[in-house]
Amino acid sequence: MRSTPSATSARSASPSHLLLRLLVLLLALAVWQLAARAHGSVYFPPPSRIAHRAYELWFSGPVRHLFLTSAAFGDVLPSLGRMAAGFGIAAVGGIAAGVVVGRSRWAYAVCNPVLQFARAVPPPALVPVFVVVLDFGTPMQIASIAFSAVWPVLINTAEGVRNTDPLRIDVAAVLRLNPLERLRFLLLPSALPRIFAGLRLSLSLSLILMVFSELLPGTADGIGFTLTDAQSRSDLLTVWAALLLLGVLGYLLNTALLAVERRLTGRGRTTP
C-alpha cells in the first residue's frame, strides 16, 4: 500500500523520528569534538569552543535585551534586516510576475528563454554590477539579494499556474468566477506547492547573497563583515562562530518556512 504525503509527514514528525534525528546530530558533534581535540589545531577548533565563542559574542546580553549583546544588535540584526527586505521583495515580485507569465502561453513562451538565462547566471557574479549601479551600501545589498532570489520564485510560480488542472479551469468558467476569484480560489492554491519550492530556493540564495554582499569593501556591519574582520585579525574562533551562526540561521529560517507551507497547503494533517 502506497503511503500518502500526510502519513509520511506524520511519521517524520513522530517522537521516534525526532529522537533519531537528535541522536544523529549529537553523534556528529561528538565525532567533531573528539577529532578536533585529537588534531589540536587552531584551524580546527572543537564545537564546544565555537559554541562558547558564539555565546560570548551574541547571546550573553541582559534579559531585557532577550540575551542579545550589542554585537548581535550591531551585526546579526542588520544582516537579517537586509536579507528579509531582499527576500520579501523577491517573494512578492516573483509570485506576482509568475502568475502573469504563467496564465498566458504566449507570455510564457516569450519570457522563458530570458528567465532560464537569468536563473543560470551565478548570483555572486551579479554583485559587482550592482556595486557599479548603486555603489556600496544597504540599497546595493538589498537589490542584489532581491534580483538574484526572484527567479526561483517567478519560474516555479509560472510553472505551478501553467499546470493547473484544466478541469478546474473549466469549472471556474462554468461558475463564472471573476479574475480575482480565479486567482484566489484556483490558481494560487494549485500553484502553492511549486511556489513554496521556489521560496525555499530563494531563501537559501538570500542567505548566501546577504553574506557575500557584506564581504565587500565599504560594509561596516553584518555577519559577513564580522567574517572578514575576524579573518583579517586571524581570529579563527570568531570565523567558525560566524559560520555556525549562519548554519543555525539557515536551518531555523527553512524550518519556519516549511511550517508556513504545511499550514497553508494542509500537508502533515492526518486524515481519518
C-alpha positions as protocol buffer text, in pm:
chain_id: "A"
residue {
  index: 1
  type: MET
  ca { x: 0 y: 0 z: 0 }
}
residue {
  index: 2
  type: ARG
  ca { x: 139 y: 338 z: -103 }
}
residue {
  index: 3
  type: SER
  ca { x: 185 y: 589 z: 179 }
}
residue {
  index: 4
  type: THR
  ca { x: 21 y: 929 z: 146 }
}
residue {
  index: 5
  type: PRO
  ca { x: 208 y: 1259 z: 195 }
}
residue {
  index: 6
  type: SER
  ca { x: 17 y: 1313 z: 519 }
}
residue {
  index: 7
  type: ALA
  ca { x: 123 y: 977 z: 655 }
}
residue {
  index: 8
  type: THR
  ca { x: 484 y: 1039 z: 552 }
}
residue {
  index: 9
  type: SER
  ca { x: 483 y: 1381 z: 716 }
}
residue {
  index: 10
  type: ALA
  ca { x: 326 y: 1240 z: 1031 }
}
residue {
  index: 11
  type: ARG
  ca { x: 598 y: 975 z: 1054 }
}
residue {
  index: 12
  type: SER
  ca { x: 868 y: 1240 z: 1006 }
}
residue {
  index: 13
  type: ALA
  ca { x: 722 y: 1438 z: 1297 }
}
residue {
  index: 14
  type: SER
  ca { x: 684 y: 1135 z: 1526 }
}
residue {
  index: 15
  type: PRO
  ca { x: 877 y: 1133 z: 1857 }
}
residue {
  index: 16
  type: SER
  ca { x: 1091 y: 836 z: 1750 }
}
residue {
  index: 17
  type: HIS
  ca { x: 1193 y: 1007 z: 1428 }
}
residue {
  index: 18
  type: LEU
  ca { x: 1275 y: 1332 z: 1608 }
}
residue {
  index: 19
  type: LEU
  ca { x: 1477 y: 1138 z: 1864 }
}
residue {
  index: 20
  type: LEU
  ca { x: 1669 y: 965 z: 1585 }
}
residue {
  index: 21
  type: ARG
  ca { x: 1750 y: 1300 z: 1423 }
}
residue {
  index: 22
  type: LEU
  ca { x: 1870 y: 1435 z: 1757 }
}
residue {
  index: 23
  type: LEU
  ca { x: 2091 y: 1132 z: 1814 }
}
residue {
  index: 24
  type: VAL
  ca { x: 2248 y: 1169 z: 1470 }
}
residue {
  index: 25
  type: LEU
  ca { x: 2321 y: 1535 z: 1542 }
}
residue {
  index: 26
  type: LEU
  ca { x: 2473 y: 1455 z: 1880 }
}
residue {
  index: 27
  type: LEU
  ca { x: 2682 y: 1177 z: 1728 }
}
residue {
  index: 28
  type: ALA
  ca { x: 2815 y: 1413 z: 1460 }
}
residue {
  index: 29
  type: LEU
  ca { x: 2903 y: 1673 z: 1723 }
}
residue {
  index: 30
  type: ALA
  ca { x: 3076 y: 1411 z: 1938 }
}
residue {
  index: 31
  type: VAL
  ca { x: 3286 y: 1292 z: 1643 }
}
residue {
  index: 32
  type: TRP
  ca { x: 3375 y: 1652 z: 1561 }
}
residue {
  index: 33
  type: GLN
  ca { x: 3468 y: 1722 z: 1925 }
}
residue {
  index: 34
  type: LEU
  ca { x: 3693 y: 1416 z: 1951 }
}
residue {
  index: 35
  type: ALA
  ca { x: 3856 y: 1473 z: 1612 }
}
residue {
  index: 36
  type: ALA
  ca { x: 3926 y: 1840 z: 1686 }
}
residue {
  index: 37
  type: ARG
  ca { x: 4078 y: 1764 z: 2027 }
}
residue {
  index: 38
  type: ALA
  ca { x: 4290 y: 1485 z: 1879 }
}
residue {
  index: 39
  type: HIS
  ca { x: 4411 y: 1712 z: 1599 }
}
residue {
  index: 40
  type: GLY
  ca { x: 4484 y: 2001 z: 1835 }
}
residue {
  index: 41
  type: SER
  ca { x: 4496 y: 2265 z: 1560 }
}
residue {
  index: 42
  type: VAL
  ca { x: 4382 y: 2626 z: 1596 }
}
residue {
  index: 43
  type: TYR
  ca { x: 4239 y: 2597 z: 1245 }
}
residue {
  index: 44
  type: PHE
  ca { x: 4002 y: 2317 z: 1351 }
}
residue {
  index: 45
  type: PRO
  ca { x: 3854 y: 2406 z: 1693 }
}
residue {
  index: 46
  type: PRO
  ca { x: 3607 y: 2177 z: 1872 }
}
residue {
  index: 47
  type: PRO
  ca { x: 3238 y: 2268 z: 1858 }
}
residue {
  index: 48
  type: SER
  ca { x: 3226 y: 2334 z: 2233 }
}
residue {
  index: 49
  type: ARG
  ca { x: 3472 y: 2623 z: 2196 }
}
residue {
  index: 50
  type: ILE
  ca { x: 3292 y: 2753 z: 1888 }
}
residue {
  index: 51
  type: ALA
  ca { x: 2955 y: 2749 z: 2067 }
}
residue {
  index: 52
  type: HIS
  ca { x: 3105 y: 2923 z: 2370 }
}
residue {
  index: 53
  type: ARG
  ca { x: 3254 y: 3191 z: 2146 }
}
residue {
  index: 54
  type: ALA
  ca { x: 2919 y: 3244 z: 1972 }
}
residue {
  index: 55
  type: TYR
  ca { x: 2751 y: 3271 z: 2313 }
}
residue {
  index: 56
  type: GLU
  ca { x: 3002 y: 3533 z: 2427 }
}
residue {
  index: 57
  type: LEU
  ca { x: 2968 y: 3735 z: 2109 }
}
residue {
  index: 58
  type: TRP
  ca { x: 2594 y: 3741 z: 2055 }
}
residue {
  index: 59
  type: PHE
  ca { x: 2384 y: 3572 z: 2325 }
}
residue {
  index: 60
  type: SER
  ca { x: 2530 y: 3674 z: 2662 }
}
residue {
  index: 61
  type: GLY
  ca { x: 2341 y: 4002 z: 2690 }
}
residue {
  index: 62
  type: PRO
  ca { x: 2096 y: 4115 z: 2960 }
}
residue {
  index: 63
  type: VAL
  ca { x: 1750 y: 3968 z: 2997 }
}
residue {
  index: 64
  type: ARG
  ca { x: 1582 y: 4297 z: 2898 }
}
residue {
  index: 65
  type: HIS
  ca { x: 1750 y: 4263 z: 2558 }
}
residue {
  index: 66
  type: LEU
  ca { x: 1645 y: 3898 z: 2519 }
}
residue {
  index: 67
  type: PHE
  ca { x: 2003 y: 3793 z: 2599 }
}
residue {
  index: 68
  type: LEU
  ca { x: 2130 y: 3964 z: 2283 }
}
residue {
  index: 69
  type: THR
  ca { x: 2457 y: 4153 z: 2310 }
}
residue {
  index: 70
  type: SER
  ca { x: 2550 y: 4482 z: 2145 }
}
residue {
  index: 71
  type: ALA
  ca { x: 2737 y: 4281 z: 1881 }
}
residue {
  index: 72
  type: ALA
  ca { x: 2413 y: 4096 z: 1797 }
}
residue {
  index: 73
  type: PHE
  ca { x: 2229 y: 4426 z: 1753 }
}
residue {
  index: 74
  type: GLY
  ca { x: 2519 y: 4565 z: 1550 }
}
residue {
  index: 75
  type: ASP
  ca { x: 2589 y: 4264 z: 1328 }
}
residue {
  index: 76
  type: VAL
  ca { x: 2321 y: 3993 z: 1329 }
}
residue {
  index: 77
  type: LEU
  ca { x: 2008 y: 4208 z: 1318 }
}
residue {
  index: 78
  type: PRO
  ca { x: 2127 y: 4432 z: 1030 }
}
residue {
  index: 79
  type: SER
  ca { x: 2209 y: 4121 z: 827 }
}
residue {
  index: 80
  type: LEU
  ca { x: 1868 y: 3970 z: 896 }
}
residue {
  index: 81
  type: GLY
  ca { x: 1705 y: 4301 z: 804 }
}
residue {
  index: 82
  type: ARG
  ca { x: 1880 y: 4315 z: 467 }
}
residue {
  index: 83
  type: MET
  ca { x: 1800 y: 3952 z: 400 }
}
residue {
  index: 84
  type: ALA
  ca { x: 1434 y: 3994 z: 496 }
}
residue {
  index: 85
  type: ALA
  ca { x: 1398 y: 4301 z: 275 }
}
residue {
  index: 86
  type: GLY
  ca { x: 1559 y: 4135 z: -27 }
}
residue {
  index: 87
  type: PHE
  ca { x: 1371 y: 3808 z: 21 }
}
residue {
  index: 88
  type: GLY
  ca { x: 1040 y: 3989 z: 73 }
}
residue {
  index: 89
  type: ILE
  ca { x: 1080 y: 4189 z: -248 }
}
residue {
  index: 90
  type: ALA
  ca { x: 1177 y: 3873 z: -438 }
}
residue {
  index: 91
  type: ALA
  ca { x: 883 y: 3676 z: -298 }
}
residue {
  index: 92
  type: VAL
  ca { x: 617 y: 3937 z: -373 }
}
residue {
  index: 93
  type: GLY
  ca { x: 759 y: 4033 z: -712 }
}
residue {
  index: 94
  type: GLY
  ca { x: 827 y: 3675 z: -815 }
}
residue {
  index: 95
  type: ILE
  ca { x: 479 y: 3550 z: -727 }
}
residue {
  index: 96
  type: ALA
  ca { x: 308 y: 3844 z: -899 }
}
residue {
  index: 97
  type: ALA
  ca { x: 518 y: 3816 z: -1216 }
}
residue {
  index: 98
  type: GLY
  ca { x: 494 y: 3438 z: -1214 }
}
residue {
  index: 99
  type: VAL
  ca { x: 114 y: 3447 z: -1210 }
}
residue {
  index: 100
  type: VAL
  ca { x: 110 y: 3691 z: -1502 }
}
residue {
  index: 101
  type: VAL
  ca { x: 357 y: 3485 z: -1706 }
}
residue {
  index: 102
  type: GLY
  ca { x: 201 y: 3151 z: -1618 }
}
residue {
  index: 103
  type: ARG
  ca { x: -152 y: 3249 z: -1717 }
}
residue {
  index: 104
  type: SER
  ca { x: -55 y: 3323 z: -2078 }
}
residue {
  index: 105
  type: ARG
  ca { x: 104 y: 3062 z: -2305 }
}
residue {
  index: 106
  type: TRP
  ca { x: 232 y: 3339 z: -2530 }
}
residue {
  index: 107
  type: ALA
  ca { x: 390 y: 3530 z: -2242 }
}
residue {
  index: 108
  type: TYR
  ca { x: 550 y: 3213 z: -2108 }
}
residue {
  index: 109
  type: ALA
  ca { x: 692 y: 3118 z: -2448 }
}
residue {
  index: 110
  type: VAL
  ca { x: 837 y: 3466 z: -2497 }
}
residue {
  index: 111
  type: CYS
  ca { x: 976 y: 3509 z: -2144 }
}
residue {
  index: 112
  type: ASN
  ca { x: 1101 y: 3157 z: -2077 }
}
residue {
  index: 113
  type: PRO
  ca { x: 1442 y: 3194 z: -2252 }
}
residue {
  index: 114
  type: VAL
  ca { x: 1512 y: 3513 z: -2058 }
}
residue {
  index: 115
  type: LEU
  ca { x: 1406 y: 3351 z: -1731 }
}
residue {
  index: 116
  type: GLN
  ca { x: 1624 y: 3048 z: -1788 }
}
residue {
  index: 117
  type: PHE
  ca { x: 1920 y: 3270 z: -1876 }
}
residue {
  index: 118
  type: ALA
  ca { x: 1874 y: 3483 z: -1563 }
}
residue {
  index: 119
  type: ARG
  ca { x: 1843 y: 3173 z: -1346 }
}
residue {
  index: 120
  type: ALA
  ca { x: 2165 y: 3027 z: -1487 }
}
residue {
  index: 121
  type: VAL
  ca { x: 2380 y: 3331 z: -1403 }
}
residue {
  index: 122
  type: PRO
  ca { x: 2568 y: 3269 z: -1072 }
}
residue {
  index: 123
  type: PRO
  ca { x: 2417 y: 3513 z: -819 }
}
residue {
  index: 124
  type: PRO
  ca { x: 2752 y: 3631 z: -670 }
}
residue {
  index: 125
  type: ALA
  ca { x: 2864 y: 3732 z: -1021 }
}
residue {
  index: 126
  type: LEU
  ca { x: 2590 y: 3996 z: -1030 }
}
residue {
  index: 127
  type: VAL
  ca { x: 2701 y: 4174 z: -714 }
}
residue {
  index: 128
  type: PRO
  ca { x: 2978 y: 4377 z: -891 }
}
residue {
  index: 129
  type: VAL
  ca { x: 2715 y: 4500 z: -1138 }
}
residue {
  index: 130
  type: PHE
  ca { x: 2502 y: 4634 z: -853 }
}
residue {
  index: 131
  type: VAL
  ca { x: 2811 y: 4792 z: -698 }
}
residue {
  index: 132
  type: VAL
  ca { x: 2865 y: 4988 z: -1019 }
}
residue {
  index: 133
  type: VAL
  ca { x: 2498 y: 5087 z: -1048 }
}
residue {
  index: 134
  type: LEU
  ca { x: 2416 y: 5161 z: -684 }
}
residue {
  index: 135
  type: ASP
  ca { x: 2757 y: 5195 z: -518 }
}
residue {
  index: 136
  type: PHE
  ca { x: 2835 y: 5030 z: -184 }
}
residue {
  index: 137
  type: GLY
  ca { x: 2575 y: 5031 z: 91 }
}
residue {
  index: 138
  type: THR
  ca { x: 2248 y: 4880 z: 204 }
}
residue {
  index: 139
  type: PRO
  ca { x: 2048 y: 4962 z: -114 }
}
residue {
  index: 140
  type: MET
  ca { x: 2304 y: 4772 z: -323 }
}
residue {
  index: 141
  type: GLN
  ca { x: 2293 y: 4476 z: -85 }
}
residue {
  index: 142
  type: ILE
  ca { x: 1913 y: 4456 z: -82 }
}
residue {
  index: 143
  type: ALA
  ca { x: 1892 y: 4497 z: -460 }
}
residue {
  index: 144
  type: SER
  ca { x: 2145 y: 4220 z: -524 }
}
residue {
  index: 145
  type: ILE
  ca { x: 1960 y: 3985 z: -289 }
}
residue {
  index: 146
  type: ALA
  ca { x: 1620 y: 4061 z: -442 }
}
residue {
  index: 147
  type: PHE
  ca { x: 1734 y: 4037 z: -804 }
}
residue {
  index: 148
  type: SER
  ca { x: 1909 y: 3703 z: -755 }
}
residue {
  index: 149
  type: ALA
  ca { x: 1639 y: 3549 z: -536 }
}
residue {
  index: 150
  type: VAL
  ca { x: 1340 y: 3643 z: -753 }
}
residue {
  index: 151
  type: TRP
  ca { x: 1399 y: 3393 z: -1033 }
}
residue {
  index: 152
  type: PRO
  ca { x: 1328 y: 3064 z: -850 }
}
residue {
  index: 153
  type: VAL
  ca { x: 1002 y: 3210 z: -717 }
}
residue {
  index: 154
  type: LEU
  ca { x: 899 y: 3351 z: -1054 }
}
residue {
  index: 155
  type: ILE
  ca { x: 976 y: 3037 z: -1253 }
}
residue {
  index: 156
  type: ASN
  ca { x: 818 y: 2797 z: -1003 }
}
residue {
  index: 157
  type: THR
  ca { x: 508 y: 3015 z: -972 }
}
residue {
  index: 158
  type: ALA
  ca { x: 469 y: 3030 z: -1351 }
}
residue {
  index: 159
  type: GLU
  ca { x: 508 y: 2651 z: -1377 }
}
residue {
  index: 160
  type: GLY
  ca { x: 257 y: 2597 z: -1098 }
}
residue {
  index: 161
  type: VAL
  ca { x: 0 y: 2823 z: -1262 }
}
residue {
  index: 162
  type: ARG
  ca { x: 52 y: 2660 z: -1603 }
}
residue {
  index: 163
  type: ASN
  ca { x: 0 y: 2313 z: -1455 }
}
residue {
  index: 164
  type: THR
  ca { x: -339 y: 2398 z: -1305 }
}
residue {
  index: 165
  type: ASP
  ca { x: -587 y: 2117 z: -1374 }
}
residue {
  index: 166
  type: PRO
  ca { x: -780 y: 2207 z: -1695 }
}
residue {
  index: 167
  type: LEU
  ca { x: -1095 y: 2055 z: -1544 }
}
residue {
  index: 168
  type: ARG
  ca { x: -1080 y: 2303 z: -1258 }
}
residue {
  index: 169
  type: ILE
  ca { x: -1037 y: 2586 z: -1507 }
}
residue {
  index: 170
  type: ASP
  ca { x: -1349 y: 2466 z: -1691 }
}
residue {
  index: 171
  type: VAL
  ca { x: -1541 y: 2451 z: -1363 }
}
residue {
  index: 172
  type: ALA
  ca { x: -1430 y: 2806 z: -1281 }
}
residue {
  index: 173
  type: ALA
  ca { x: -1559 y: 2918 z: -1622 }
}
residue {
  index: 174
  type: VAL
  ca { x: -1894 y: 2747 z: -1562 }
}
residue {
  index: 175
  type: LEU
  ca { x: -1921 y: 2914 z: -1221 }
}
residue {
  index: 176
  type: ARG
  ca { x: -1832 y: 3246 z: -1387 }
}
residue {
  index: 177
  type: LEU
  ca { x: -1561 y: 3332 z: -1141 }
}
residue {
  index: 178
  type: ASN
  ca { x: -1408 y: 3673 z: -1198 }
}
residue {
  index: 179
  type: PRO
  ca { x: -1027 y: 3704 z: -1245 }
}
residue {
  index: 180
  type: LEU
  ca { x: -968 y: 3787 z: -878 }
}
residue {
  index: 181
  type: GLU
  ca { x: -1173 y: 3487 z: -763 }
}
residue {
  index: 182
  type: ARG
  ca { x: -989 y: 3260 z: -1006 }
}
residue {
  index: 183
  type: LEU
  ca { x: -661 y: 3383 z: -869 }
}
residue {
  index: 184
  type: ARG
  ca { x: -765 y: 3339 z: -507 }
}
residue {
  index: 185
  type: PHE
  ca { x: -955 y: 3012 z: -523 }
}
residue {
  index: 186
  type: LEU
  ca { x: -798 y: 2834 z: -820 }
}
residue {
  index: 187
  type: LEU
  ca { x: -457 y: 2948 z: -944 }
}
residue {
  index: 188
  type: LEU
  ca { x: -277 y: 3027 z: -619 }
}
residue {
  index: 189
  type: PRO
  ca { x: -395 y: 2714 z: -430 }
}
residue {
  index: 190
  type: SER
  ca { x: -299 y: 2499 z: -729 }
}
residue {
  index: 191
  type: ALA
  ca { x: 45 y: 2659 z: -760 }
}
residue {
  index: 192
  type: LEU
  ca { x: 114 y: 2678 z: -386 }
}
residue {
  index: 193
  type: PRO
  ca { x: 345 y: 2370 z: -363 }
}
residue {
  index: 194
  type: ARG
  ca { x: 558 y: 2498 z: -652 }
}
residue {
  index: 195
  type: ILE
  ca { x: 558 y: 2849 z: -506 }
}
residue {
  index: 196
  type: PHE
  ca { x: 698 y: 2723 z: -177 }
}
residue {
  index: 197
  type: ALA
  ca { x: 958 y: 2516 z: -361 }
}
residue {
  index: 198
  type: GLY
  ca { x: 1075 y: 2838 z: -521 }
}
residue {
  index: 199
  type: LEU
  ca { x: 1062 y: 3025 z: -193 }
}
residue {
  index: 200
  type: ARG
  ca { x: 1289 y: 2770 z: -25 }
}
residue {
  index: 201
  type: LEU
  ca { x: 1544 y: 2807 z: -303 }
}
residue {
  index: 202
  type: SER
  ca { x: 1519 y: 3184 z: -281 }
}
residue {
  index: 203
  type: LEU
  ca { x: 1565 y: 3176 z: 94 }
}
residue {
  index: 204
  type: SER
  ca { x: 1895 y: 2989 z: 54 }
}
residue {
  index: 205
  type: LEU
  ca { x: 2008 y: 3231 z: -215 }
}
residue {
  index: 206
  type: SER
  ca { x: 1912 y: 3527 z: 2 }
}
residue {
  index: 207
  type: LEU
  ca { x: 2129 y: 3399 z: 287 }
}
residue {
  index: 208
  type: ILE
  ca { x: 2424 y: 3342 z: 52 }
}
residue {
  index: 209
  type: LEU
  ca { x: 2391 y: 3682 z: -115 }
}
residue {
  index: 210
  type: MET
  ca { x: 2346 y: 3856 z: 220 }
}
residue {
  index: 211
  type: VAL
  ca { x: 2682 y: 3722 z: 338 }
}
residue {
  index: 212
  type: PHE
  ca { x: 2857 y: 3778 z: 5 }
}
residue {
  index: 213
  type: SER
  ca { x: 2743 y: 4140 z: -23 }
}
residue {
  index: 214
  type: GLU
  ca { x: 2872 y: 4208 z: 329 }
}
residue {
  index: 215
  type: LEU
  ca { x: 3217 y: 4074 z: 239 }
}
residue {
  index: 216
  type: LEU
  ca { x: 3273 y: 4364 z: 1 }
}
residue {
  index: 217
  type: PRO
  ca { x: 3463 y: 4680 z: 95 }
}
residue {
  index: 218
  type: GLY
  ca { x: 3254 y: 4962 z: 236 }
}
residue {
  index: 219
  type: THR
  ca { x: 3048 y: 4740 z: 466 }
}
residue {
  index: 220
  type: ALA
  ca { x: 3054 y: 4846 z: 832 }
}
residue {
  index: 221
  type: ASP
  ca { x: 2833 y: 4582 z: 993 }
}
residue {
  index: 222
  type: GLY
  ca { x: 2672 y: 4243 z: 939 }
}
residue {
  index: 223
  type: ILE
  ca { x: 2774 y: 3881 z: 969 }
}
residue {
  index: 224
  type: GLY
  ca { x: 2979 y: 3899 z: 651 }
}
residue {
  index: 225
  type: PHE
  ca { x: 3166 y: 4198 z: 788 }
}
residue {
  index: 226
  type: THR
  ca { x: 3231 y: 4003 z: 1109 }
}
residue {
  index: 227
  type: LEU
  ca { x: 3380 y: 3721 z: 900 }
}
residue {
  index: 228
  type: THR
  ca { x: 3618 y: 3944 z: 707 }
}
residue {
  index: 229
  type: ASP
  ca { x: 3715 y: 4144 z: 1015 }
}
residue {
  index: 230
  type: ALA
  ca { x: 3787 y: 3828 z: 1215 }
}
residue {
  index: 231
  type: GLN
  ca { x: 3985 y: 3682 z: 925 }
}
residue {
  index: 232
  type: SER
  ca { x: 4197 y: 3997 z: 898 }
}
residue {
  index: 233
  type: ARG
  ca { x: 4276 y: 3968 z: 1271 }
}
residue {
  index: 234
  type: SER
  ca { x: 4341 y: 3592 z: 1244 }
}
residue {
  index: 235
  type: ASP
  ca { x: 4058 y: 3536 z: 1494 }
}
residue {
  index: 236
  type: LEU
  ca { x: 3971 y: 3192 z: 1366 }
}
residue {
  index: 237
  type: LEU
  ca { x: 3739 y: 3109 z: 1654 }
}
residue {
  index: 238
  type: THR
  ca { x: 3516 y: 3404 z: 1562 }
}
residue {
  index: 239
  type: VAL
  ca { x: 3523 y: 3293 z: 1197 }
}
residue {
  index: 240
  type: TRP
  ca { x: 3398 y: 2950 z: 1299 }
}
residue {
  index: 241
  type: ALA
  ca { x: 3138 y: 3106 z: 1530 }
}
residue {
  index: 242
  type: ALA
  ca { x: 3004 y: 3317 z: 1241 }
}
residue {
  index: 243
  type: LEU
  ca { x: 2985 y: 3009 z: 1019 }
}
residue {
  index: 244
  type: LEU
  ca { x: 2799 y: 2823 z: 1293 }
}
residue {
  index: 245
  type: LEU
  ca { x: 2558 y: 3113 z: 1331 }
}
residue {
  index: 246
  type: LEU
  ca { x: 2489 y: 3116 z: 957 }
}
residue {
  index: 247
  type: GLY
  ca { x: 2418 y: 2744 z: 959 }
}
residue {
  index: 248
  type: VAL
  ca { x: 2178 y: 2775 z: 1252 }
}
residue {
  index: 249
  type: LEU
  ca { x: 2002 y: 3074 z: 1095 }
}
residue {
  index: 250
  type: GLY
  ca { x: 1962 y: 2889 z: 766 }
}
residue {
  index: 251
  type: TYR
  ca { x: 1815 y: 2586 z: 942 }
}
residue {
  index: 252
  type: LEU
  ca { x: 1574 y: 2792 z: 1154 }
}
residue {
  index: 253
  type: LEU
  ca { x: 1454 y: 3003 z: 862 }
}
residue {
  index: 254
  type: ASN
  ca { x: 1398 y: 2697 z: 643 }
}
residue {
  index: 255
  type: THR
  ca { x: 1212 y: 2522 z: 927 }
}
residue {
  index: 256
  type: ALA
  ca { x: 988 y: 2826 z: 973 }
}
residue {
  index: 257
  type: LEU
  ca { x: 914 y: 2839 z: 600 }
}
residue {
  index: 258
  type: LEU
  ca { x: 828 y: 2467 z: 599 }
}
residue {
  index: 259
  type: ALA
  ca { x: 590 y: 2523 z: 890 }
}
residue {
  index: 260
  type: VAL
  ca { x: 415 y: 2800 z: 696 }
}
residue {
  index: 261
  type: GLU
  ca { x: 394 y: 2574 z: 392 }
}
residue {
  index: 262
  type: ARG
  ca { x: 234 y: 2292 z: 592 }
}
residue {
  index: 263
  type: ARG
  ca { x: -9 y: 2540 z: 742 }
}
residue {
  index: 264
  type: LEU
  ca { x: -120 y: 2677 z: 405 }
}
residue {
  index: 265
  type: THR
  ca { x: -114 y: 2359 z: 197 }
}
residue {
  index: 266
  type: GLY
  ca { x: -252 y: 2127 z: 466 }
}
residue {
  index: 267
  type: ARG
  ca { x: 41 y: 1887 z: 444 }
}
residue {
  index: 268
  type: GLY
  ca { x: 106 y: 1692 z: 755 }
}
residue {
  index: 269
  type: ARG
  ca { x: -257 y: 1673 z: 865 }
}
residue {
  index: 270
  type: THR
  ca { x: -377 y: 1329 z: 948 }
}
residue {
  index: 271
  type: THR
  ca { x: -693 y: 1212 z: 776 }
}
residue {
  index: 272
  type: PRO
  ca { x: -949 y: 988 z: 944 }
}
